[in-house]
Amino acid sequence: MSEVRPLGEKVEWGGAKVPAKEPLEGRTVVLRPLDVDRDVEALFRESHEPDGDPEIWDYLFEGPFDDVEEMRALLVPAAAGDDPIFFAIEPRDLGVAAGQCTYMRIDAPMGSIEIGNIWFGPRLRRTTAATEAIYLLARHAFRDLGYRRFEWKCNALNAPSRRAAERFGFTFEGIFRQHIVVKGRNRDTAWYSIVDSEWPRIEAGFETFLDPGNFDAEGRQRRPLSELIAD
């Protein structure tokens, strides 16, 4: 008799749902399907001088842009597409877009979805709204749409993005060497993921972190997200 070879566990699986272009609303932030006419000027200001940070574009596929109209020309077809699905990140206390993100590489039959094209403007960084934006994307993917795998990929040299992935509870899976060429430069890509069996623990950590009771009168966190996710 031949040796029995190991096989993956059996899975009852009928596929996930494709995301709709609809808002995701939280306590401190709203993720709106990108409306170029409404959002482009605010997004340009957040990501270009004199008030914004053009280094946002260092590890992204496009940008920076010479002017608002050049940025508009890129975003119009991007906003019209179904994969990626672009969102404007609008903190409630600002009332305008201060960053962007997407659902992308959407594979509903296999239950895998990635978030990417993520950038936070200076006013959004290191805020509760930024953390809640990632939480809303993950919760919607797992709880509402039924995905098995939630991915984060970034340039392996992008240390802030890699730290963010780890803070948000993603597991590092490895580096794809010489994966792609971006703006004439090699990119090794770092892969991270959360899978559905991990999500209940990570979700509980997010919810405890985001609870108003986790912040003092000056808005300082009492317990960090990384600690809460690890509990």
C-alpha positions as a Markdown table, in Angstrom:
| # | Residue | x | y | z |
|---|---|---|---|---|
| 1 | Met | 0.0 | 0.0 | 0.0 |
| 2 | Ser | 1.3 | 3.4 | -0.9 |
| 3 | Glu | 1.9 | 6.0 | 1.8 |
| 4 | Val | -1.1 | 8.2 | 2.5 |
| 5 | Arg | -0.1 | 11.8 | 1.5 |
| 6 | Pro | -1.2 | 14.7 | 3.7 |
| 7 | Leu | -4.1 | 16.8 | 2.3 |
| 8 | Gly | -5.6 | 20.1 | 3.4 |
| 9 | Glu | -8.5 | 20.1 | 5.7 |
| 10 | Lys | -11.9 | 19.8 | 4.1 |
| 11 | Val | -13.7 | 23.1 | 3.9 |
| 12 | Glu | -17.4 | 23.8 | 3.3 |
| 13 | Trp | -17.1 | 26.8 | 1.0 |
| 14 | Gly | -19.4 | 28.5 | -1.4 |
| 15 | Gly | -17.5 | 31.7 | -2.0 |
| 16 | Ala | -17.5 | 35.3 | -0.7 |
| 17 | Lys | -19.4 | 38.3 | -1.8 |
| 18 | Val | -18.0 | 41.0 | -4.1 |
| 19 | Pro | -17.8 | 44.4 | -2.3 |
| 20 | Ala | -20.3 | 47.0 | -3.3 |
| 21 | Lys | -19.4 | 50.7 | -3.7 |
| 22 | Glu | -21.0 | 51.8 | -0.5 |
| 23 | Pro | -19.8 | 53.8 | 2.5 |
| 24 | Leu | -18.3 | 52.2 | 5.6 |
| 25 | Glu | -19.2 | 54.3 | 8.7 |
| 26 | Gly | -17.5 | 54.3 | 12.0 |
| 27 | Arg | -17.5 | 56.5 | 15.1 |
| 28 | Thr | -14.6 | 58.7 | 14.1 |
| 29 | Val | -14.3 | 58.1 | 10.3 |
| 30 | Val | -16.3 | 57.4 | 7.2 |
| 31 | Leu | -14.9 | 55.6 | 4.2 |
| 32 | Arg | -16.7 | 56.8 | 1.1 |
| 33 | Pro | -16.5 | 55.5 | -2.4 |
| 34 | Leu | -14.2 | 58.0 | -4.1 |
| 35 | Asp | -16.0 | 61.0 | -5.6 |
| 36 | Val | -13.3 | 62.7 | -7.7 |
| 37 | Asp | -15.1 | 66.0 | -8.0 |
| 38 | Arg | -15.6 | 66.2 | -4.3 |
| 39 | Asp | -12.3 | 64.7 | -3.1 |
| 40 | Val | -9.5 | 65.5 | -5.5 |
| 41 | Glu | -8.6 | 68.9 | -4.2 |
| 42 | Ala | -8.5 | 67.8 | -0.6 |
| 43 | Leu | -6.5 | 64.7 | -1.5 |
| 44 | Phe | -4.0 | 66.8 | -3.5 |
| 45 | Arg | -3.6 | 69.2 | -0.5 |
| 46 | Glu | -2.9 | 66.4 | 1.9 |
| 47 | Ser | -0.3 | 64.8 | -0.4 |
| 48 | His | 1.6 | 67.8 | -1.9 |
| 49 | Glu | 3.4 | 70.8 | -0.6 |
| 50 | Pro | 3.0 | 73.3 | 0.9 |
| 51 | Asp | 0.5 | 71.8 | 3.4 |
| 52 | Gly | 0.8 | 68.1 | 2.6 |
| 53 | Asp | 3.5 | 65.4 | 2.5 |
| 54 | Pro | 4.7 | 64.4 | -1.0 |
| 55 | Glu | 6.7 | 61.5 | 0.5 |
| 56 | Ile | 3.4 | 59.7 | 0.6 |
| 57 | Trp | 4.1 | 58.8 | -3.0 |
| 58 | Asp | 7.5 | 57.3 | -2.5 |
| 59 | Tyr | 6.3 | 53.7 | -2.4 |
| 60 | Leu | 3.1 | 54.0 | -4.4 |
| 61 | Phe | 2.7 | 53.2 | -8.1 |
| 62 | Glu | 1.7 | 56.8 | -9.1 |
| 63 | Gly | 2.4 | 60.3 | -8.0 |
| 64 | Pro | 3.3 | 62.9 | -6.9 |
| 65 | Phe | 1.5 | 65.1 | -9.4 |
| 66 | Asp | 2.3 | 68.4 | -11.0 |
| 67 | Asp | -1.2 | 69.8 | -10.2 |
| 68 | Val | -4.7 | 68.9 | -9.2 |
| 69 | Glu | -5.7 | 68.2 | -12.8 |
| 70 | Glu | -3.0 | 65.7 | -13.3 |
| 71 | Met | -4.2 | 63.9 | -10.2 |
| 72 | Arg | -7.8 | 64.1 | -11.4 |
| 73 | Ala | -6.9 | 62.5 | -14.7 |
| 74 | Leu | -5.6 | 59.4 | -12.8 |
| 75 | Leu | -8.4 | 59.2 | -10.3 |
| 76 | Val | -11.4 | 59.5 | -12.7 |
| 77 | Pro | -10.8 | 56.0 | -14.3 |
| 78 | Ala | -9.6 | 54.6 | -11.0 |
| 79 | Ala | -12.9 | 55.6 | -9.3 |
| 80 | Ala | -14.9 | 54.1 | -12.1 |
| 81 | Gly | -13.4 | 50.7 | -11.8 |
| 82 | Asp | -14.6 | 47.6 | -9.9 |
| 83 | Asp | -11.1 | 46.3 | -8.8 |
| 84 | Pro | -9.6 | 48.2 | -7.1 |
| 85 | Ile | -12.5 | 49.9 | -5.4 |
| 86 | Phe | -11.2 | 53.3 | -4.2 |
| 87 | Phe | -12.4 | 54.9 | -0.9 |
| 88 | Ala | -11.8 | 58.4 | 0.4 |
| 89 | Ile | -11.0 | 58.4 | 4.1 |
| 90 | Glu | -12.9 | 61.2 | 5.8 |
| 91 | Pro | -12.3 | 61.8 | 9.5 |
| 92 | Arg | -15.5 | 63.1 | 11.0 |
| 93 | Asp | -13.7 | 65.9 | 12.8 |
| 94 | Leu | -12.3 | 67.2 | 9.5 |
| 95 | Gly | -15.3 | 66.7 | 7.2 |
| 96 | Val | -13.0 | 66.3 | 4.2 |
| 97 | Ala | -10.9 | 63.5 | 2.7 |
| 98 | Ala | -7.6 | 63.1 | 4.4 |
| 99 | Gly | -6.4 | 59.9 | 2.8 |
| 100 | Gln | -7.4 | 57.0 | 0.5 |
| 101 | Cys | -7.5 | 53.2 | 0.4 |
| 102 | Thr | -8.8 | 50.4 | -1.8 |
| 103 | Tyr | -10.1 | 46.9 | -1.8 |
| 104 | Met | -8.1 | 45.2 | -4.6 |
| 105 | Arg | -7.2 | 41.8 | -6.0 |
| 106 | Ile | -10.7 | 40.8 | -5.1 |
| 107 | Asp | -11.1 | 37.0 | -5.5 |
| 108 | Ala | -14.6 | 36.2 | -4.2 |
| 109 | Pro | -14.6 | 32.6 | -5.4 |
| 110 | Met | -11.5 | 31.8 | -3.4 |
| 111 | Gly | -12.3 | 34.2 | -0.5 |
| 112 | Ser | -9.2 | 36.4 | -0.7 |
| 113 | Ile | -9.2 | 40.2 | -0.7 |
| 114 | Glu | -6.4 | 42.8 | -0.4 |
| 115 | Ile | -6.3 | 46.3 | 0.9 |
| 116 | Gly | -3.9 | 48.6 | -0.9 |
| 117 | Asn | -3.2 | 52.0 | -2.4 |
| 118 | Ile | -3.3 | 53.2 | 1.3 |
| 119 | Trp | -2.0 | 56.6 | 2.3 |
| 120 | Phe | -2.8 | 58.8 | 5.3 |
| 121 | Gly | -2.3 | 62.5 | 5.0 |
| 122 | Pro | -0.5 | 64.4 | 7.9 |
| 123 | Arg | -3.7 | 65.2 | 9.7 |
| 124 | Leu | -4.9 | 61.5 | 9.6 |
| 125 | Arg | -1.7 | 59.8 | 10.7 |
| 126 | Arg | -1.5 | 58.4 | 14.2 |
| 127 | Thr | -5.1 | 59.1 | 14.9 |
| 128 | Thr | -8.0 | 56.9 | 16.0 |
| 129 | Ala | -9.7 | 57.6 | 12.7 |
| 130 | Ala | -6.8 | 56.0 | 10.8 |
| 131 | Thr | -7.0 | 52.9 | 13.0 |
| 132 | Glu | -10.7 | 52.7 | 12.6 |
| 133 | Ala | -10.5 | 53.0 | 8.8 |
| 134 | Ile | -8.5 | 49.7 | 8.7 |
| 135 | Tyr | -10.9 | 48.1 | 11.2 |
| 136 | Leu | -13.9 | 49.0 | 9.1 |
| 137 | Leu | -12.3 | 47.4 | 5.9 |
| 138 | Ala | -11.4 | 44.2 | 7.8 |
| 139 | Arg | -14.7 | 43.9 | 9.6 |
| 140 | His | -16.7 | 44.4 | 6.4 |
| 141 | Ala | -14.5 | 41.8 | 4.5 |
| 142 | Phe | -14.9 | 39.1 | 7.2 |
| 143 | Arg | -18.2 | 39.7 | 8.8 |
| 144 | Asp | -20.4 | 41.1 | 5.9 |
| 145 | Leu | -18.7 | 39.6 | 2.8 |
| 146 | Gly | -17.5 | 36.3 | 4.1 |
| 147 | Tyr | -13.8 | 36.4 | 3.1 |
| 148 | Arg | -11.3 | 33.8 | 4.3 |
| 149 | Arg | -8.2 | 35.8 | 3.8 |
| 150 | Phe | -7.4 | 39.5 | 4.1 |
| 151 | Glu | -4.1 | 40.7 | 2.6 |
| 152 | Trp | -1.7 | 43.6 | 3.1 |
| 153 | Lys | 1.3 | 43.9 | 0.7 |
| 154 | Cys | 3.9 | 46.7 | 0.6 |
| 155 | Asn | 7.4 | 47.5 | -0.7 |
| 156 | Ala | 9.7 | 45.5 | 1.6 |
| 157 | Leu | 11.7 | 48.7 | 2.1 |
| 158 | Asn | 8.6 | 50.6 | 3.4 |
| 159 | Ala | 9.3 | 50.3 | 7.1 |
| 160 | Pro | 6.3 | 52.4 | 8.3 |
| 161 | Ser | 3.9 | 50.3 | 6.2 |
| 162 | Arg | 5.4 | 47.1 | 7.6 |
| 163 | Arg | 5.1 | 48.4 | 11.2 |
| 164 | Ala | 1.5 | 49.4 | 10.5 |
| 165 | Ala | 0.6 | 45.9 | 9.2 |
| 166 | Glu | 2.0 | 44.3 | 12.4 |
| 167 | Arg | 0.2 | 46.8 | 14.6 |
| 168 | Phe | -3.0 | 46.0 | 12.9 |
| 169 | Gly | -2.6 | 42.3 | 13.6 |
| 170 | Phe | -1.4 | 41.0 | 10.2 |
| 171 | Thr | 1.0 | 38.0 | 10.1 |
| 172 | Phe | 4.1 | 38.4 | 8.0 |
| 173 | Glu | 4.3 | 35.6 | 5.4 |
| 174 | Gly | 7.5 | 36.4 | 3.5 |
| 175 | Ile | 9.1 | 38.5 | 0.7 |
| 176 | Phe | 8.6 | 38.0 | -3.0 |
| 177 | Arg | 12.0 | 39.0 | -4.3 |
| 178 | Gln | 12.2 | 41.1 | -7.5 |
| 179 | His | 8.4 | 41.0 | -7.6 |
| 180 | Ile | 7.7 | 44.0 | -9.8 |
| 181 | Val | 9.2 | 47.2 | -11.2 |
| 182 | Val | 7.7 | 50.5 | -9.9 |
| 183 | Lys | 8.8 | 53.9 | -11.3 |
| 184 | Gly | 11.9 | 52.3 | -12.8 |
| 185 | Arg | 13.0 | 50.6 | -9.6 |
| 186 | Asn | 13.0 | 47.1 | -8.3 |
| 187 | Arg | 10.4 | 46.2 | -5.7 |
| 188 | Asp | 10.6 | 43.3 | -3.4 |
| 189 | Thr | 7.2 | 42.9 | -1.9 |
| 190 | Ala | 6.4 | 42.0 | 1.7 |
| 191 | Trp | 3.3 | 39.9 | 2.2 |
| 192 | Tyr | 1.0 | 40.0 | 5.2 |
| 193 | Ser | -2.4 | 38.5 | 6.0 |
| 194 | Ile | -5.2 | 37.9 | 8.5 |
| 195 | Val | -7.3 | 34.8 | 8.1 |
| 196 | Asp | -10.8 | 34.2 | 9.2 |
| 197 | Ser | -9.9 | 32.0 | 12.2 |
| 198 | Glu | -7.8 | 34.8 | 13.6 |
| 199 | Trp | -10.3 | 37.6 | 13.0 |
| 200 | Pro | -12.4 | 37.2 | 16.2 |
| 201 | Arg | -9.4 | 37.8 | 18.4 |
| 202 | Ile | -8.2 | 40.7 | 16.3 |
| 203 | Glu | -11.6 | 42.2 | 16.1 |
| 204 | Ala | -12.0 | 42.1 | 19.8 |
| 205 | Gly | -8.7 | 43.9 | 20.2 |
| 206 | Phe | -9.8 | 46.6 | 17.7 |
| 207 | Glu | -13.1 | 47.1 | 19.4 |
| 208 | Thr | -11.5 | 47.5 | 22.9 |
| 209 | Phe | -8.9 | 49.9 | 21.5 |
| 210 | Leu | -11.5 | 52.0 | 19.7 |
| 211 | Asp | -13.9 | 52.2 | 22.7 |
| 212 | Pro | -14.0 | 55.8 | 24.0 |
| 213 | Gly | -13.1 | 54.4 | 27.5 |
| 214 | Asn | -9.7 | 53.5 | 26.2 |
| 215 | Phe | -8.8 | 57.1 | 25.9 |
| 216 | Asp | -8.2 | 59.7 | 28.7 |
| 217 | Ala | -9.5 | 63.2 | 28.8 |
| 218 | Glu | -6.6 | 64.4 | 26.6 |
| 219 | Gly | -7.3 | 61.7 | 24.0 |
| 220 | Arg | -4.3 | 59.6 | 25.0 |
| 221 | Gln | -4.7 | 55.8 | 24.6 |
| 222 | Arg | -4.7 | 53.8 | 27.8 |
| 223 | Arg | -3.8 | 50.5 | 26.2 |
| 224 | Pro | -2.1 | 50.1 | 22.7 |
| 225 | Leu | -3.7 | 48.2 | 19.9 |
| 226 | Ser | -0.9 | 45.7 | 19.6 |
| 227 | Glu | -1.3 | 44.7 | 23.3 |
| 228 | Leu | -5.0 | 44.3 | 23.0 |
| 229 | Ile | -4.8 | 42.2 | 19.8 |
| 230 | Ala | -2.2 | 39.9 | 21.5 |
| 231 | Asp | -4.6 | 39.2 | 24.5 |
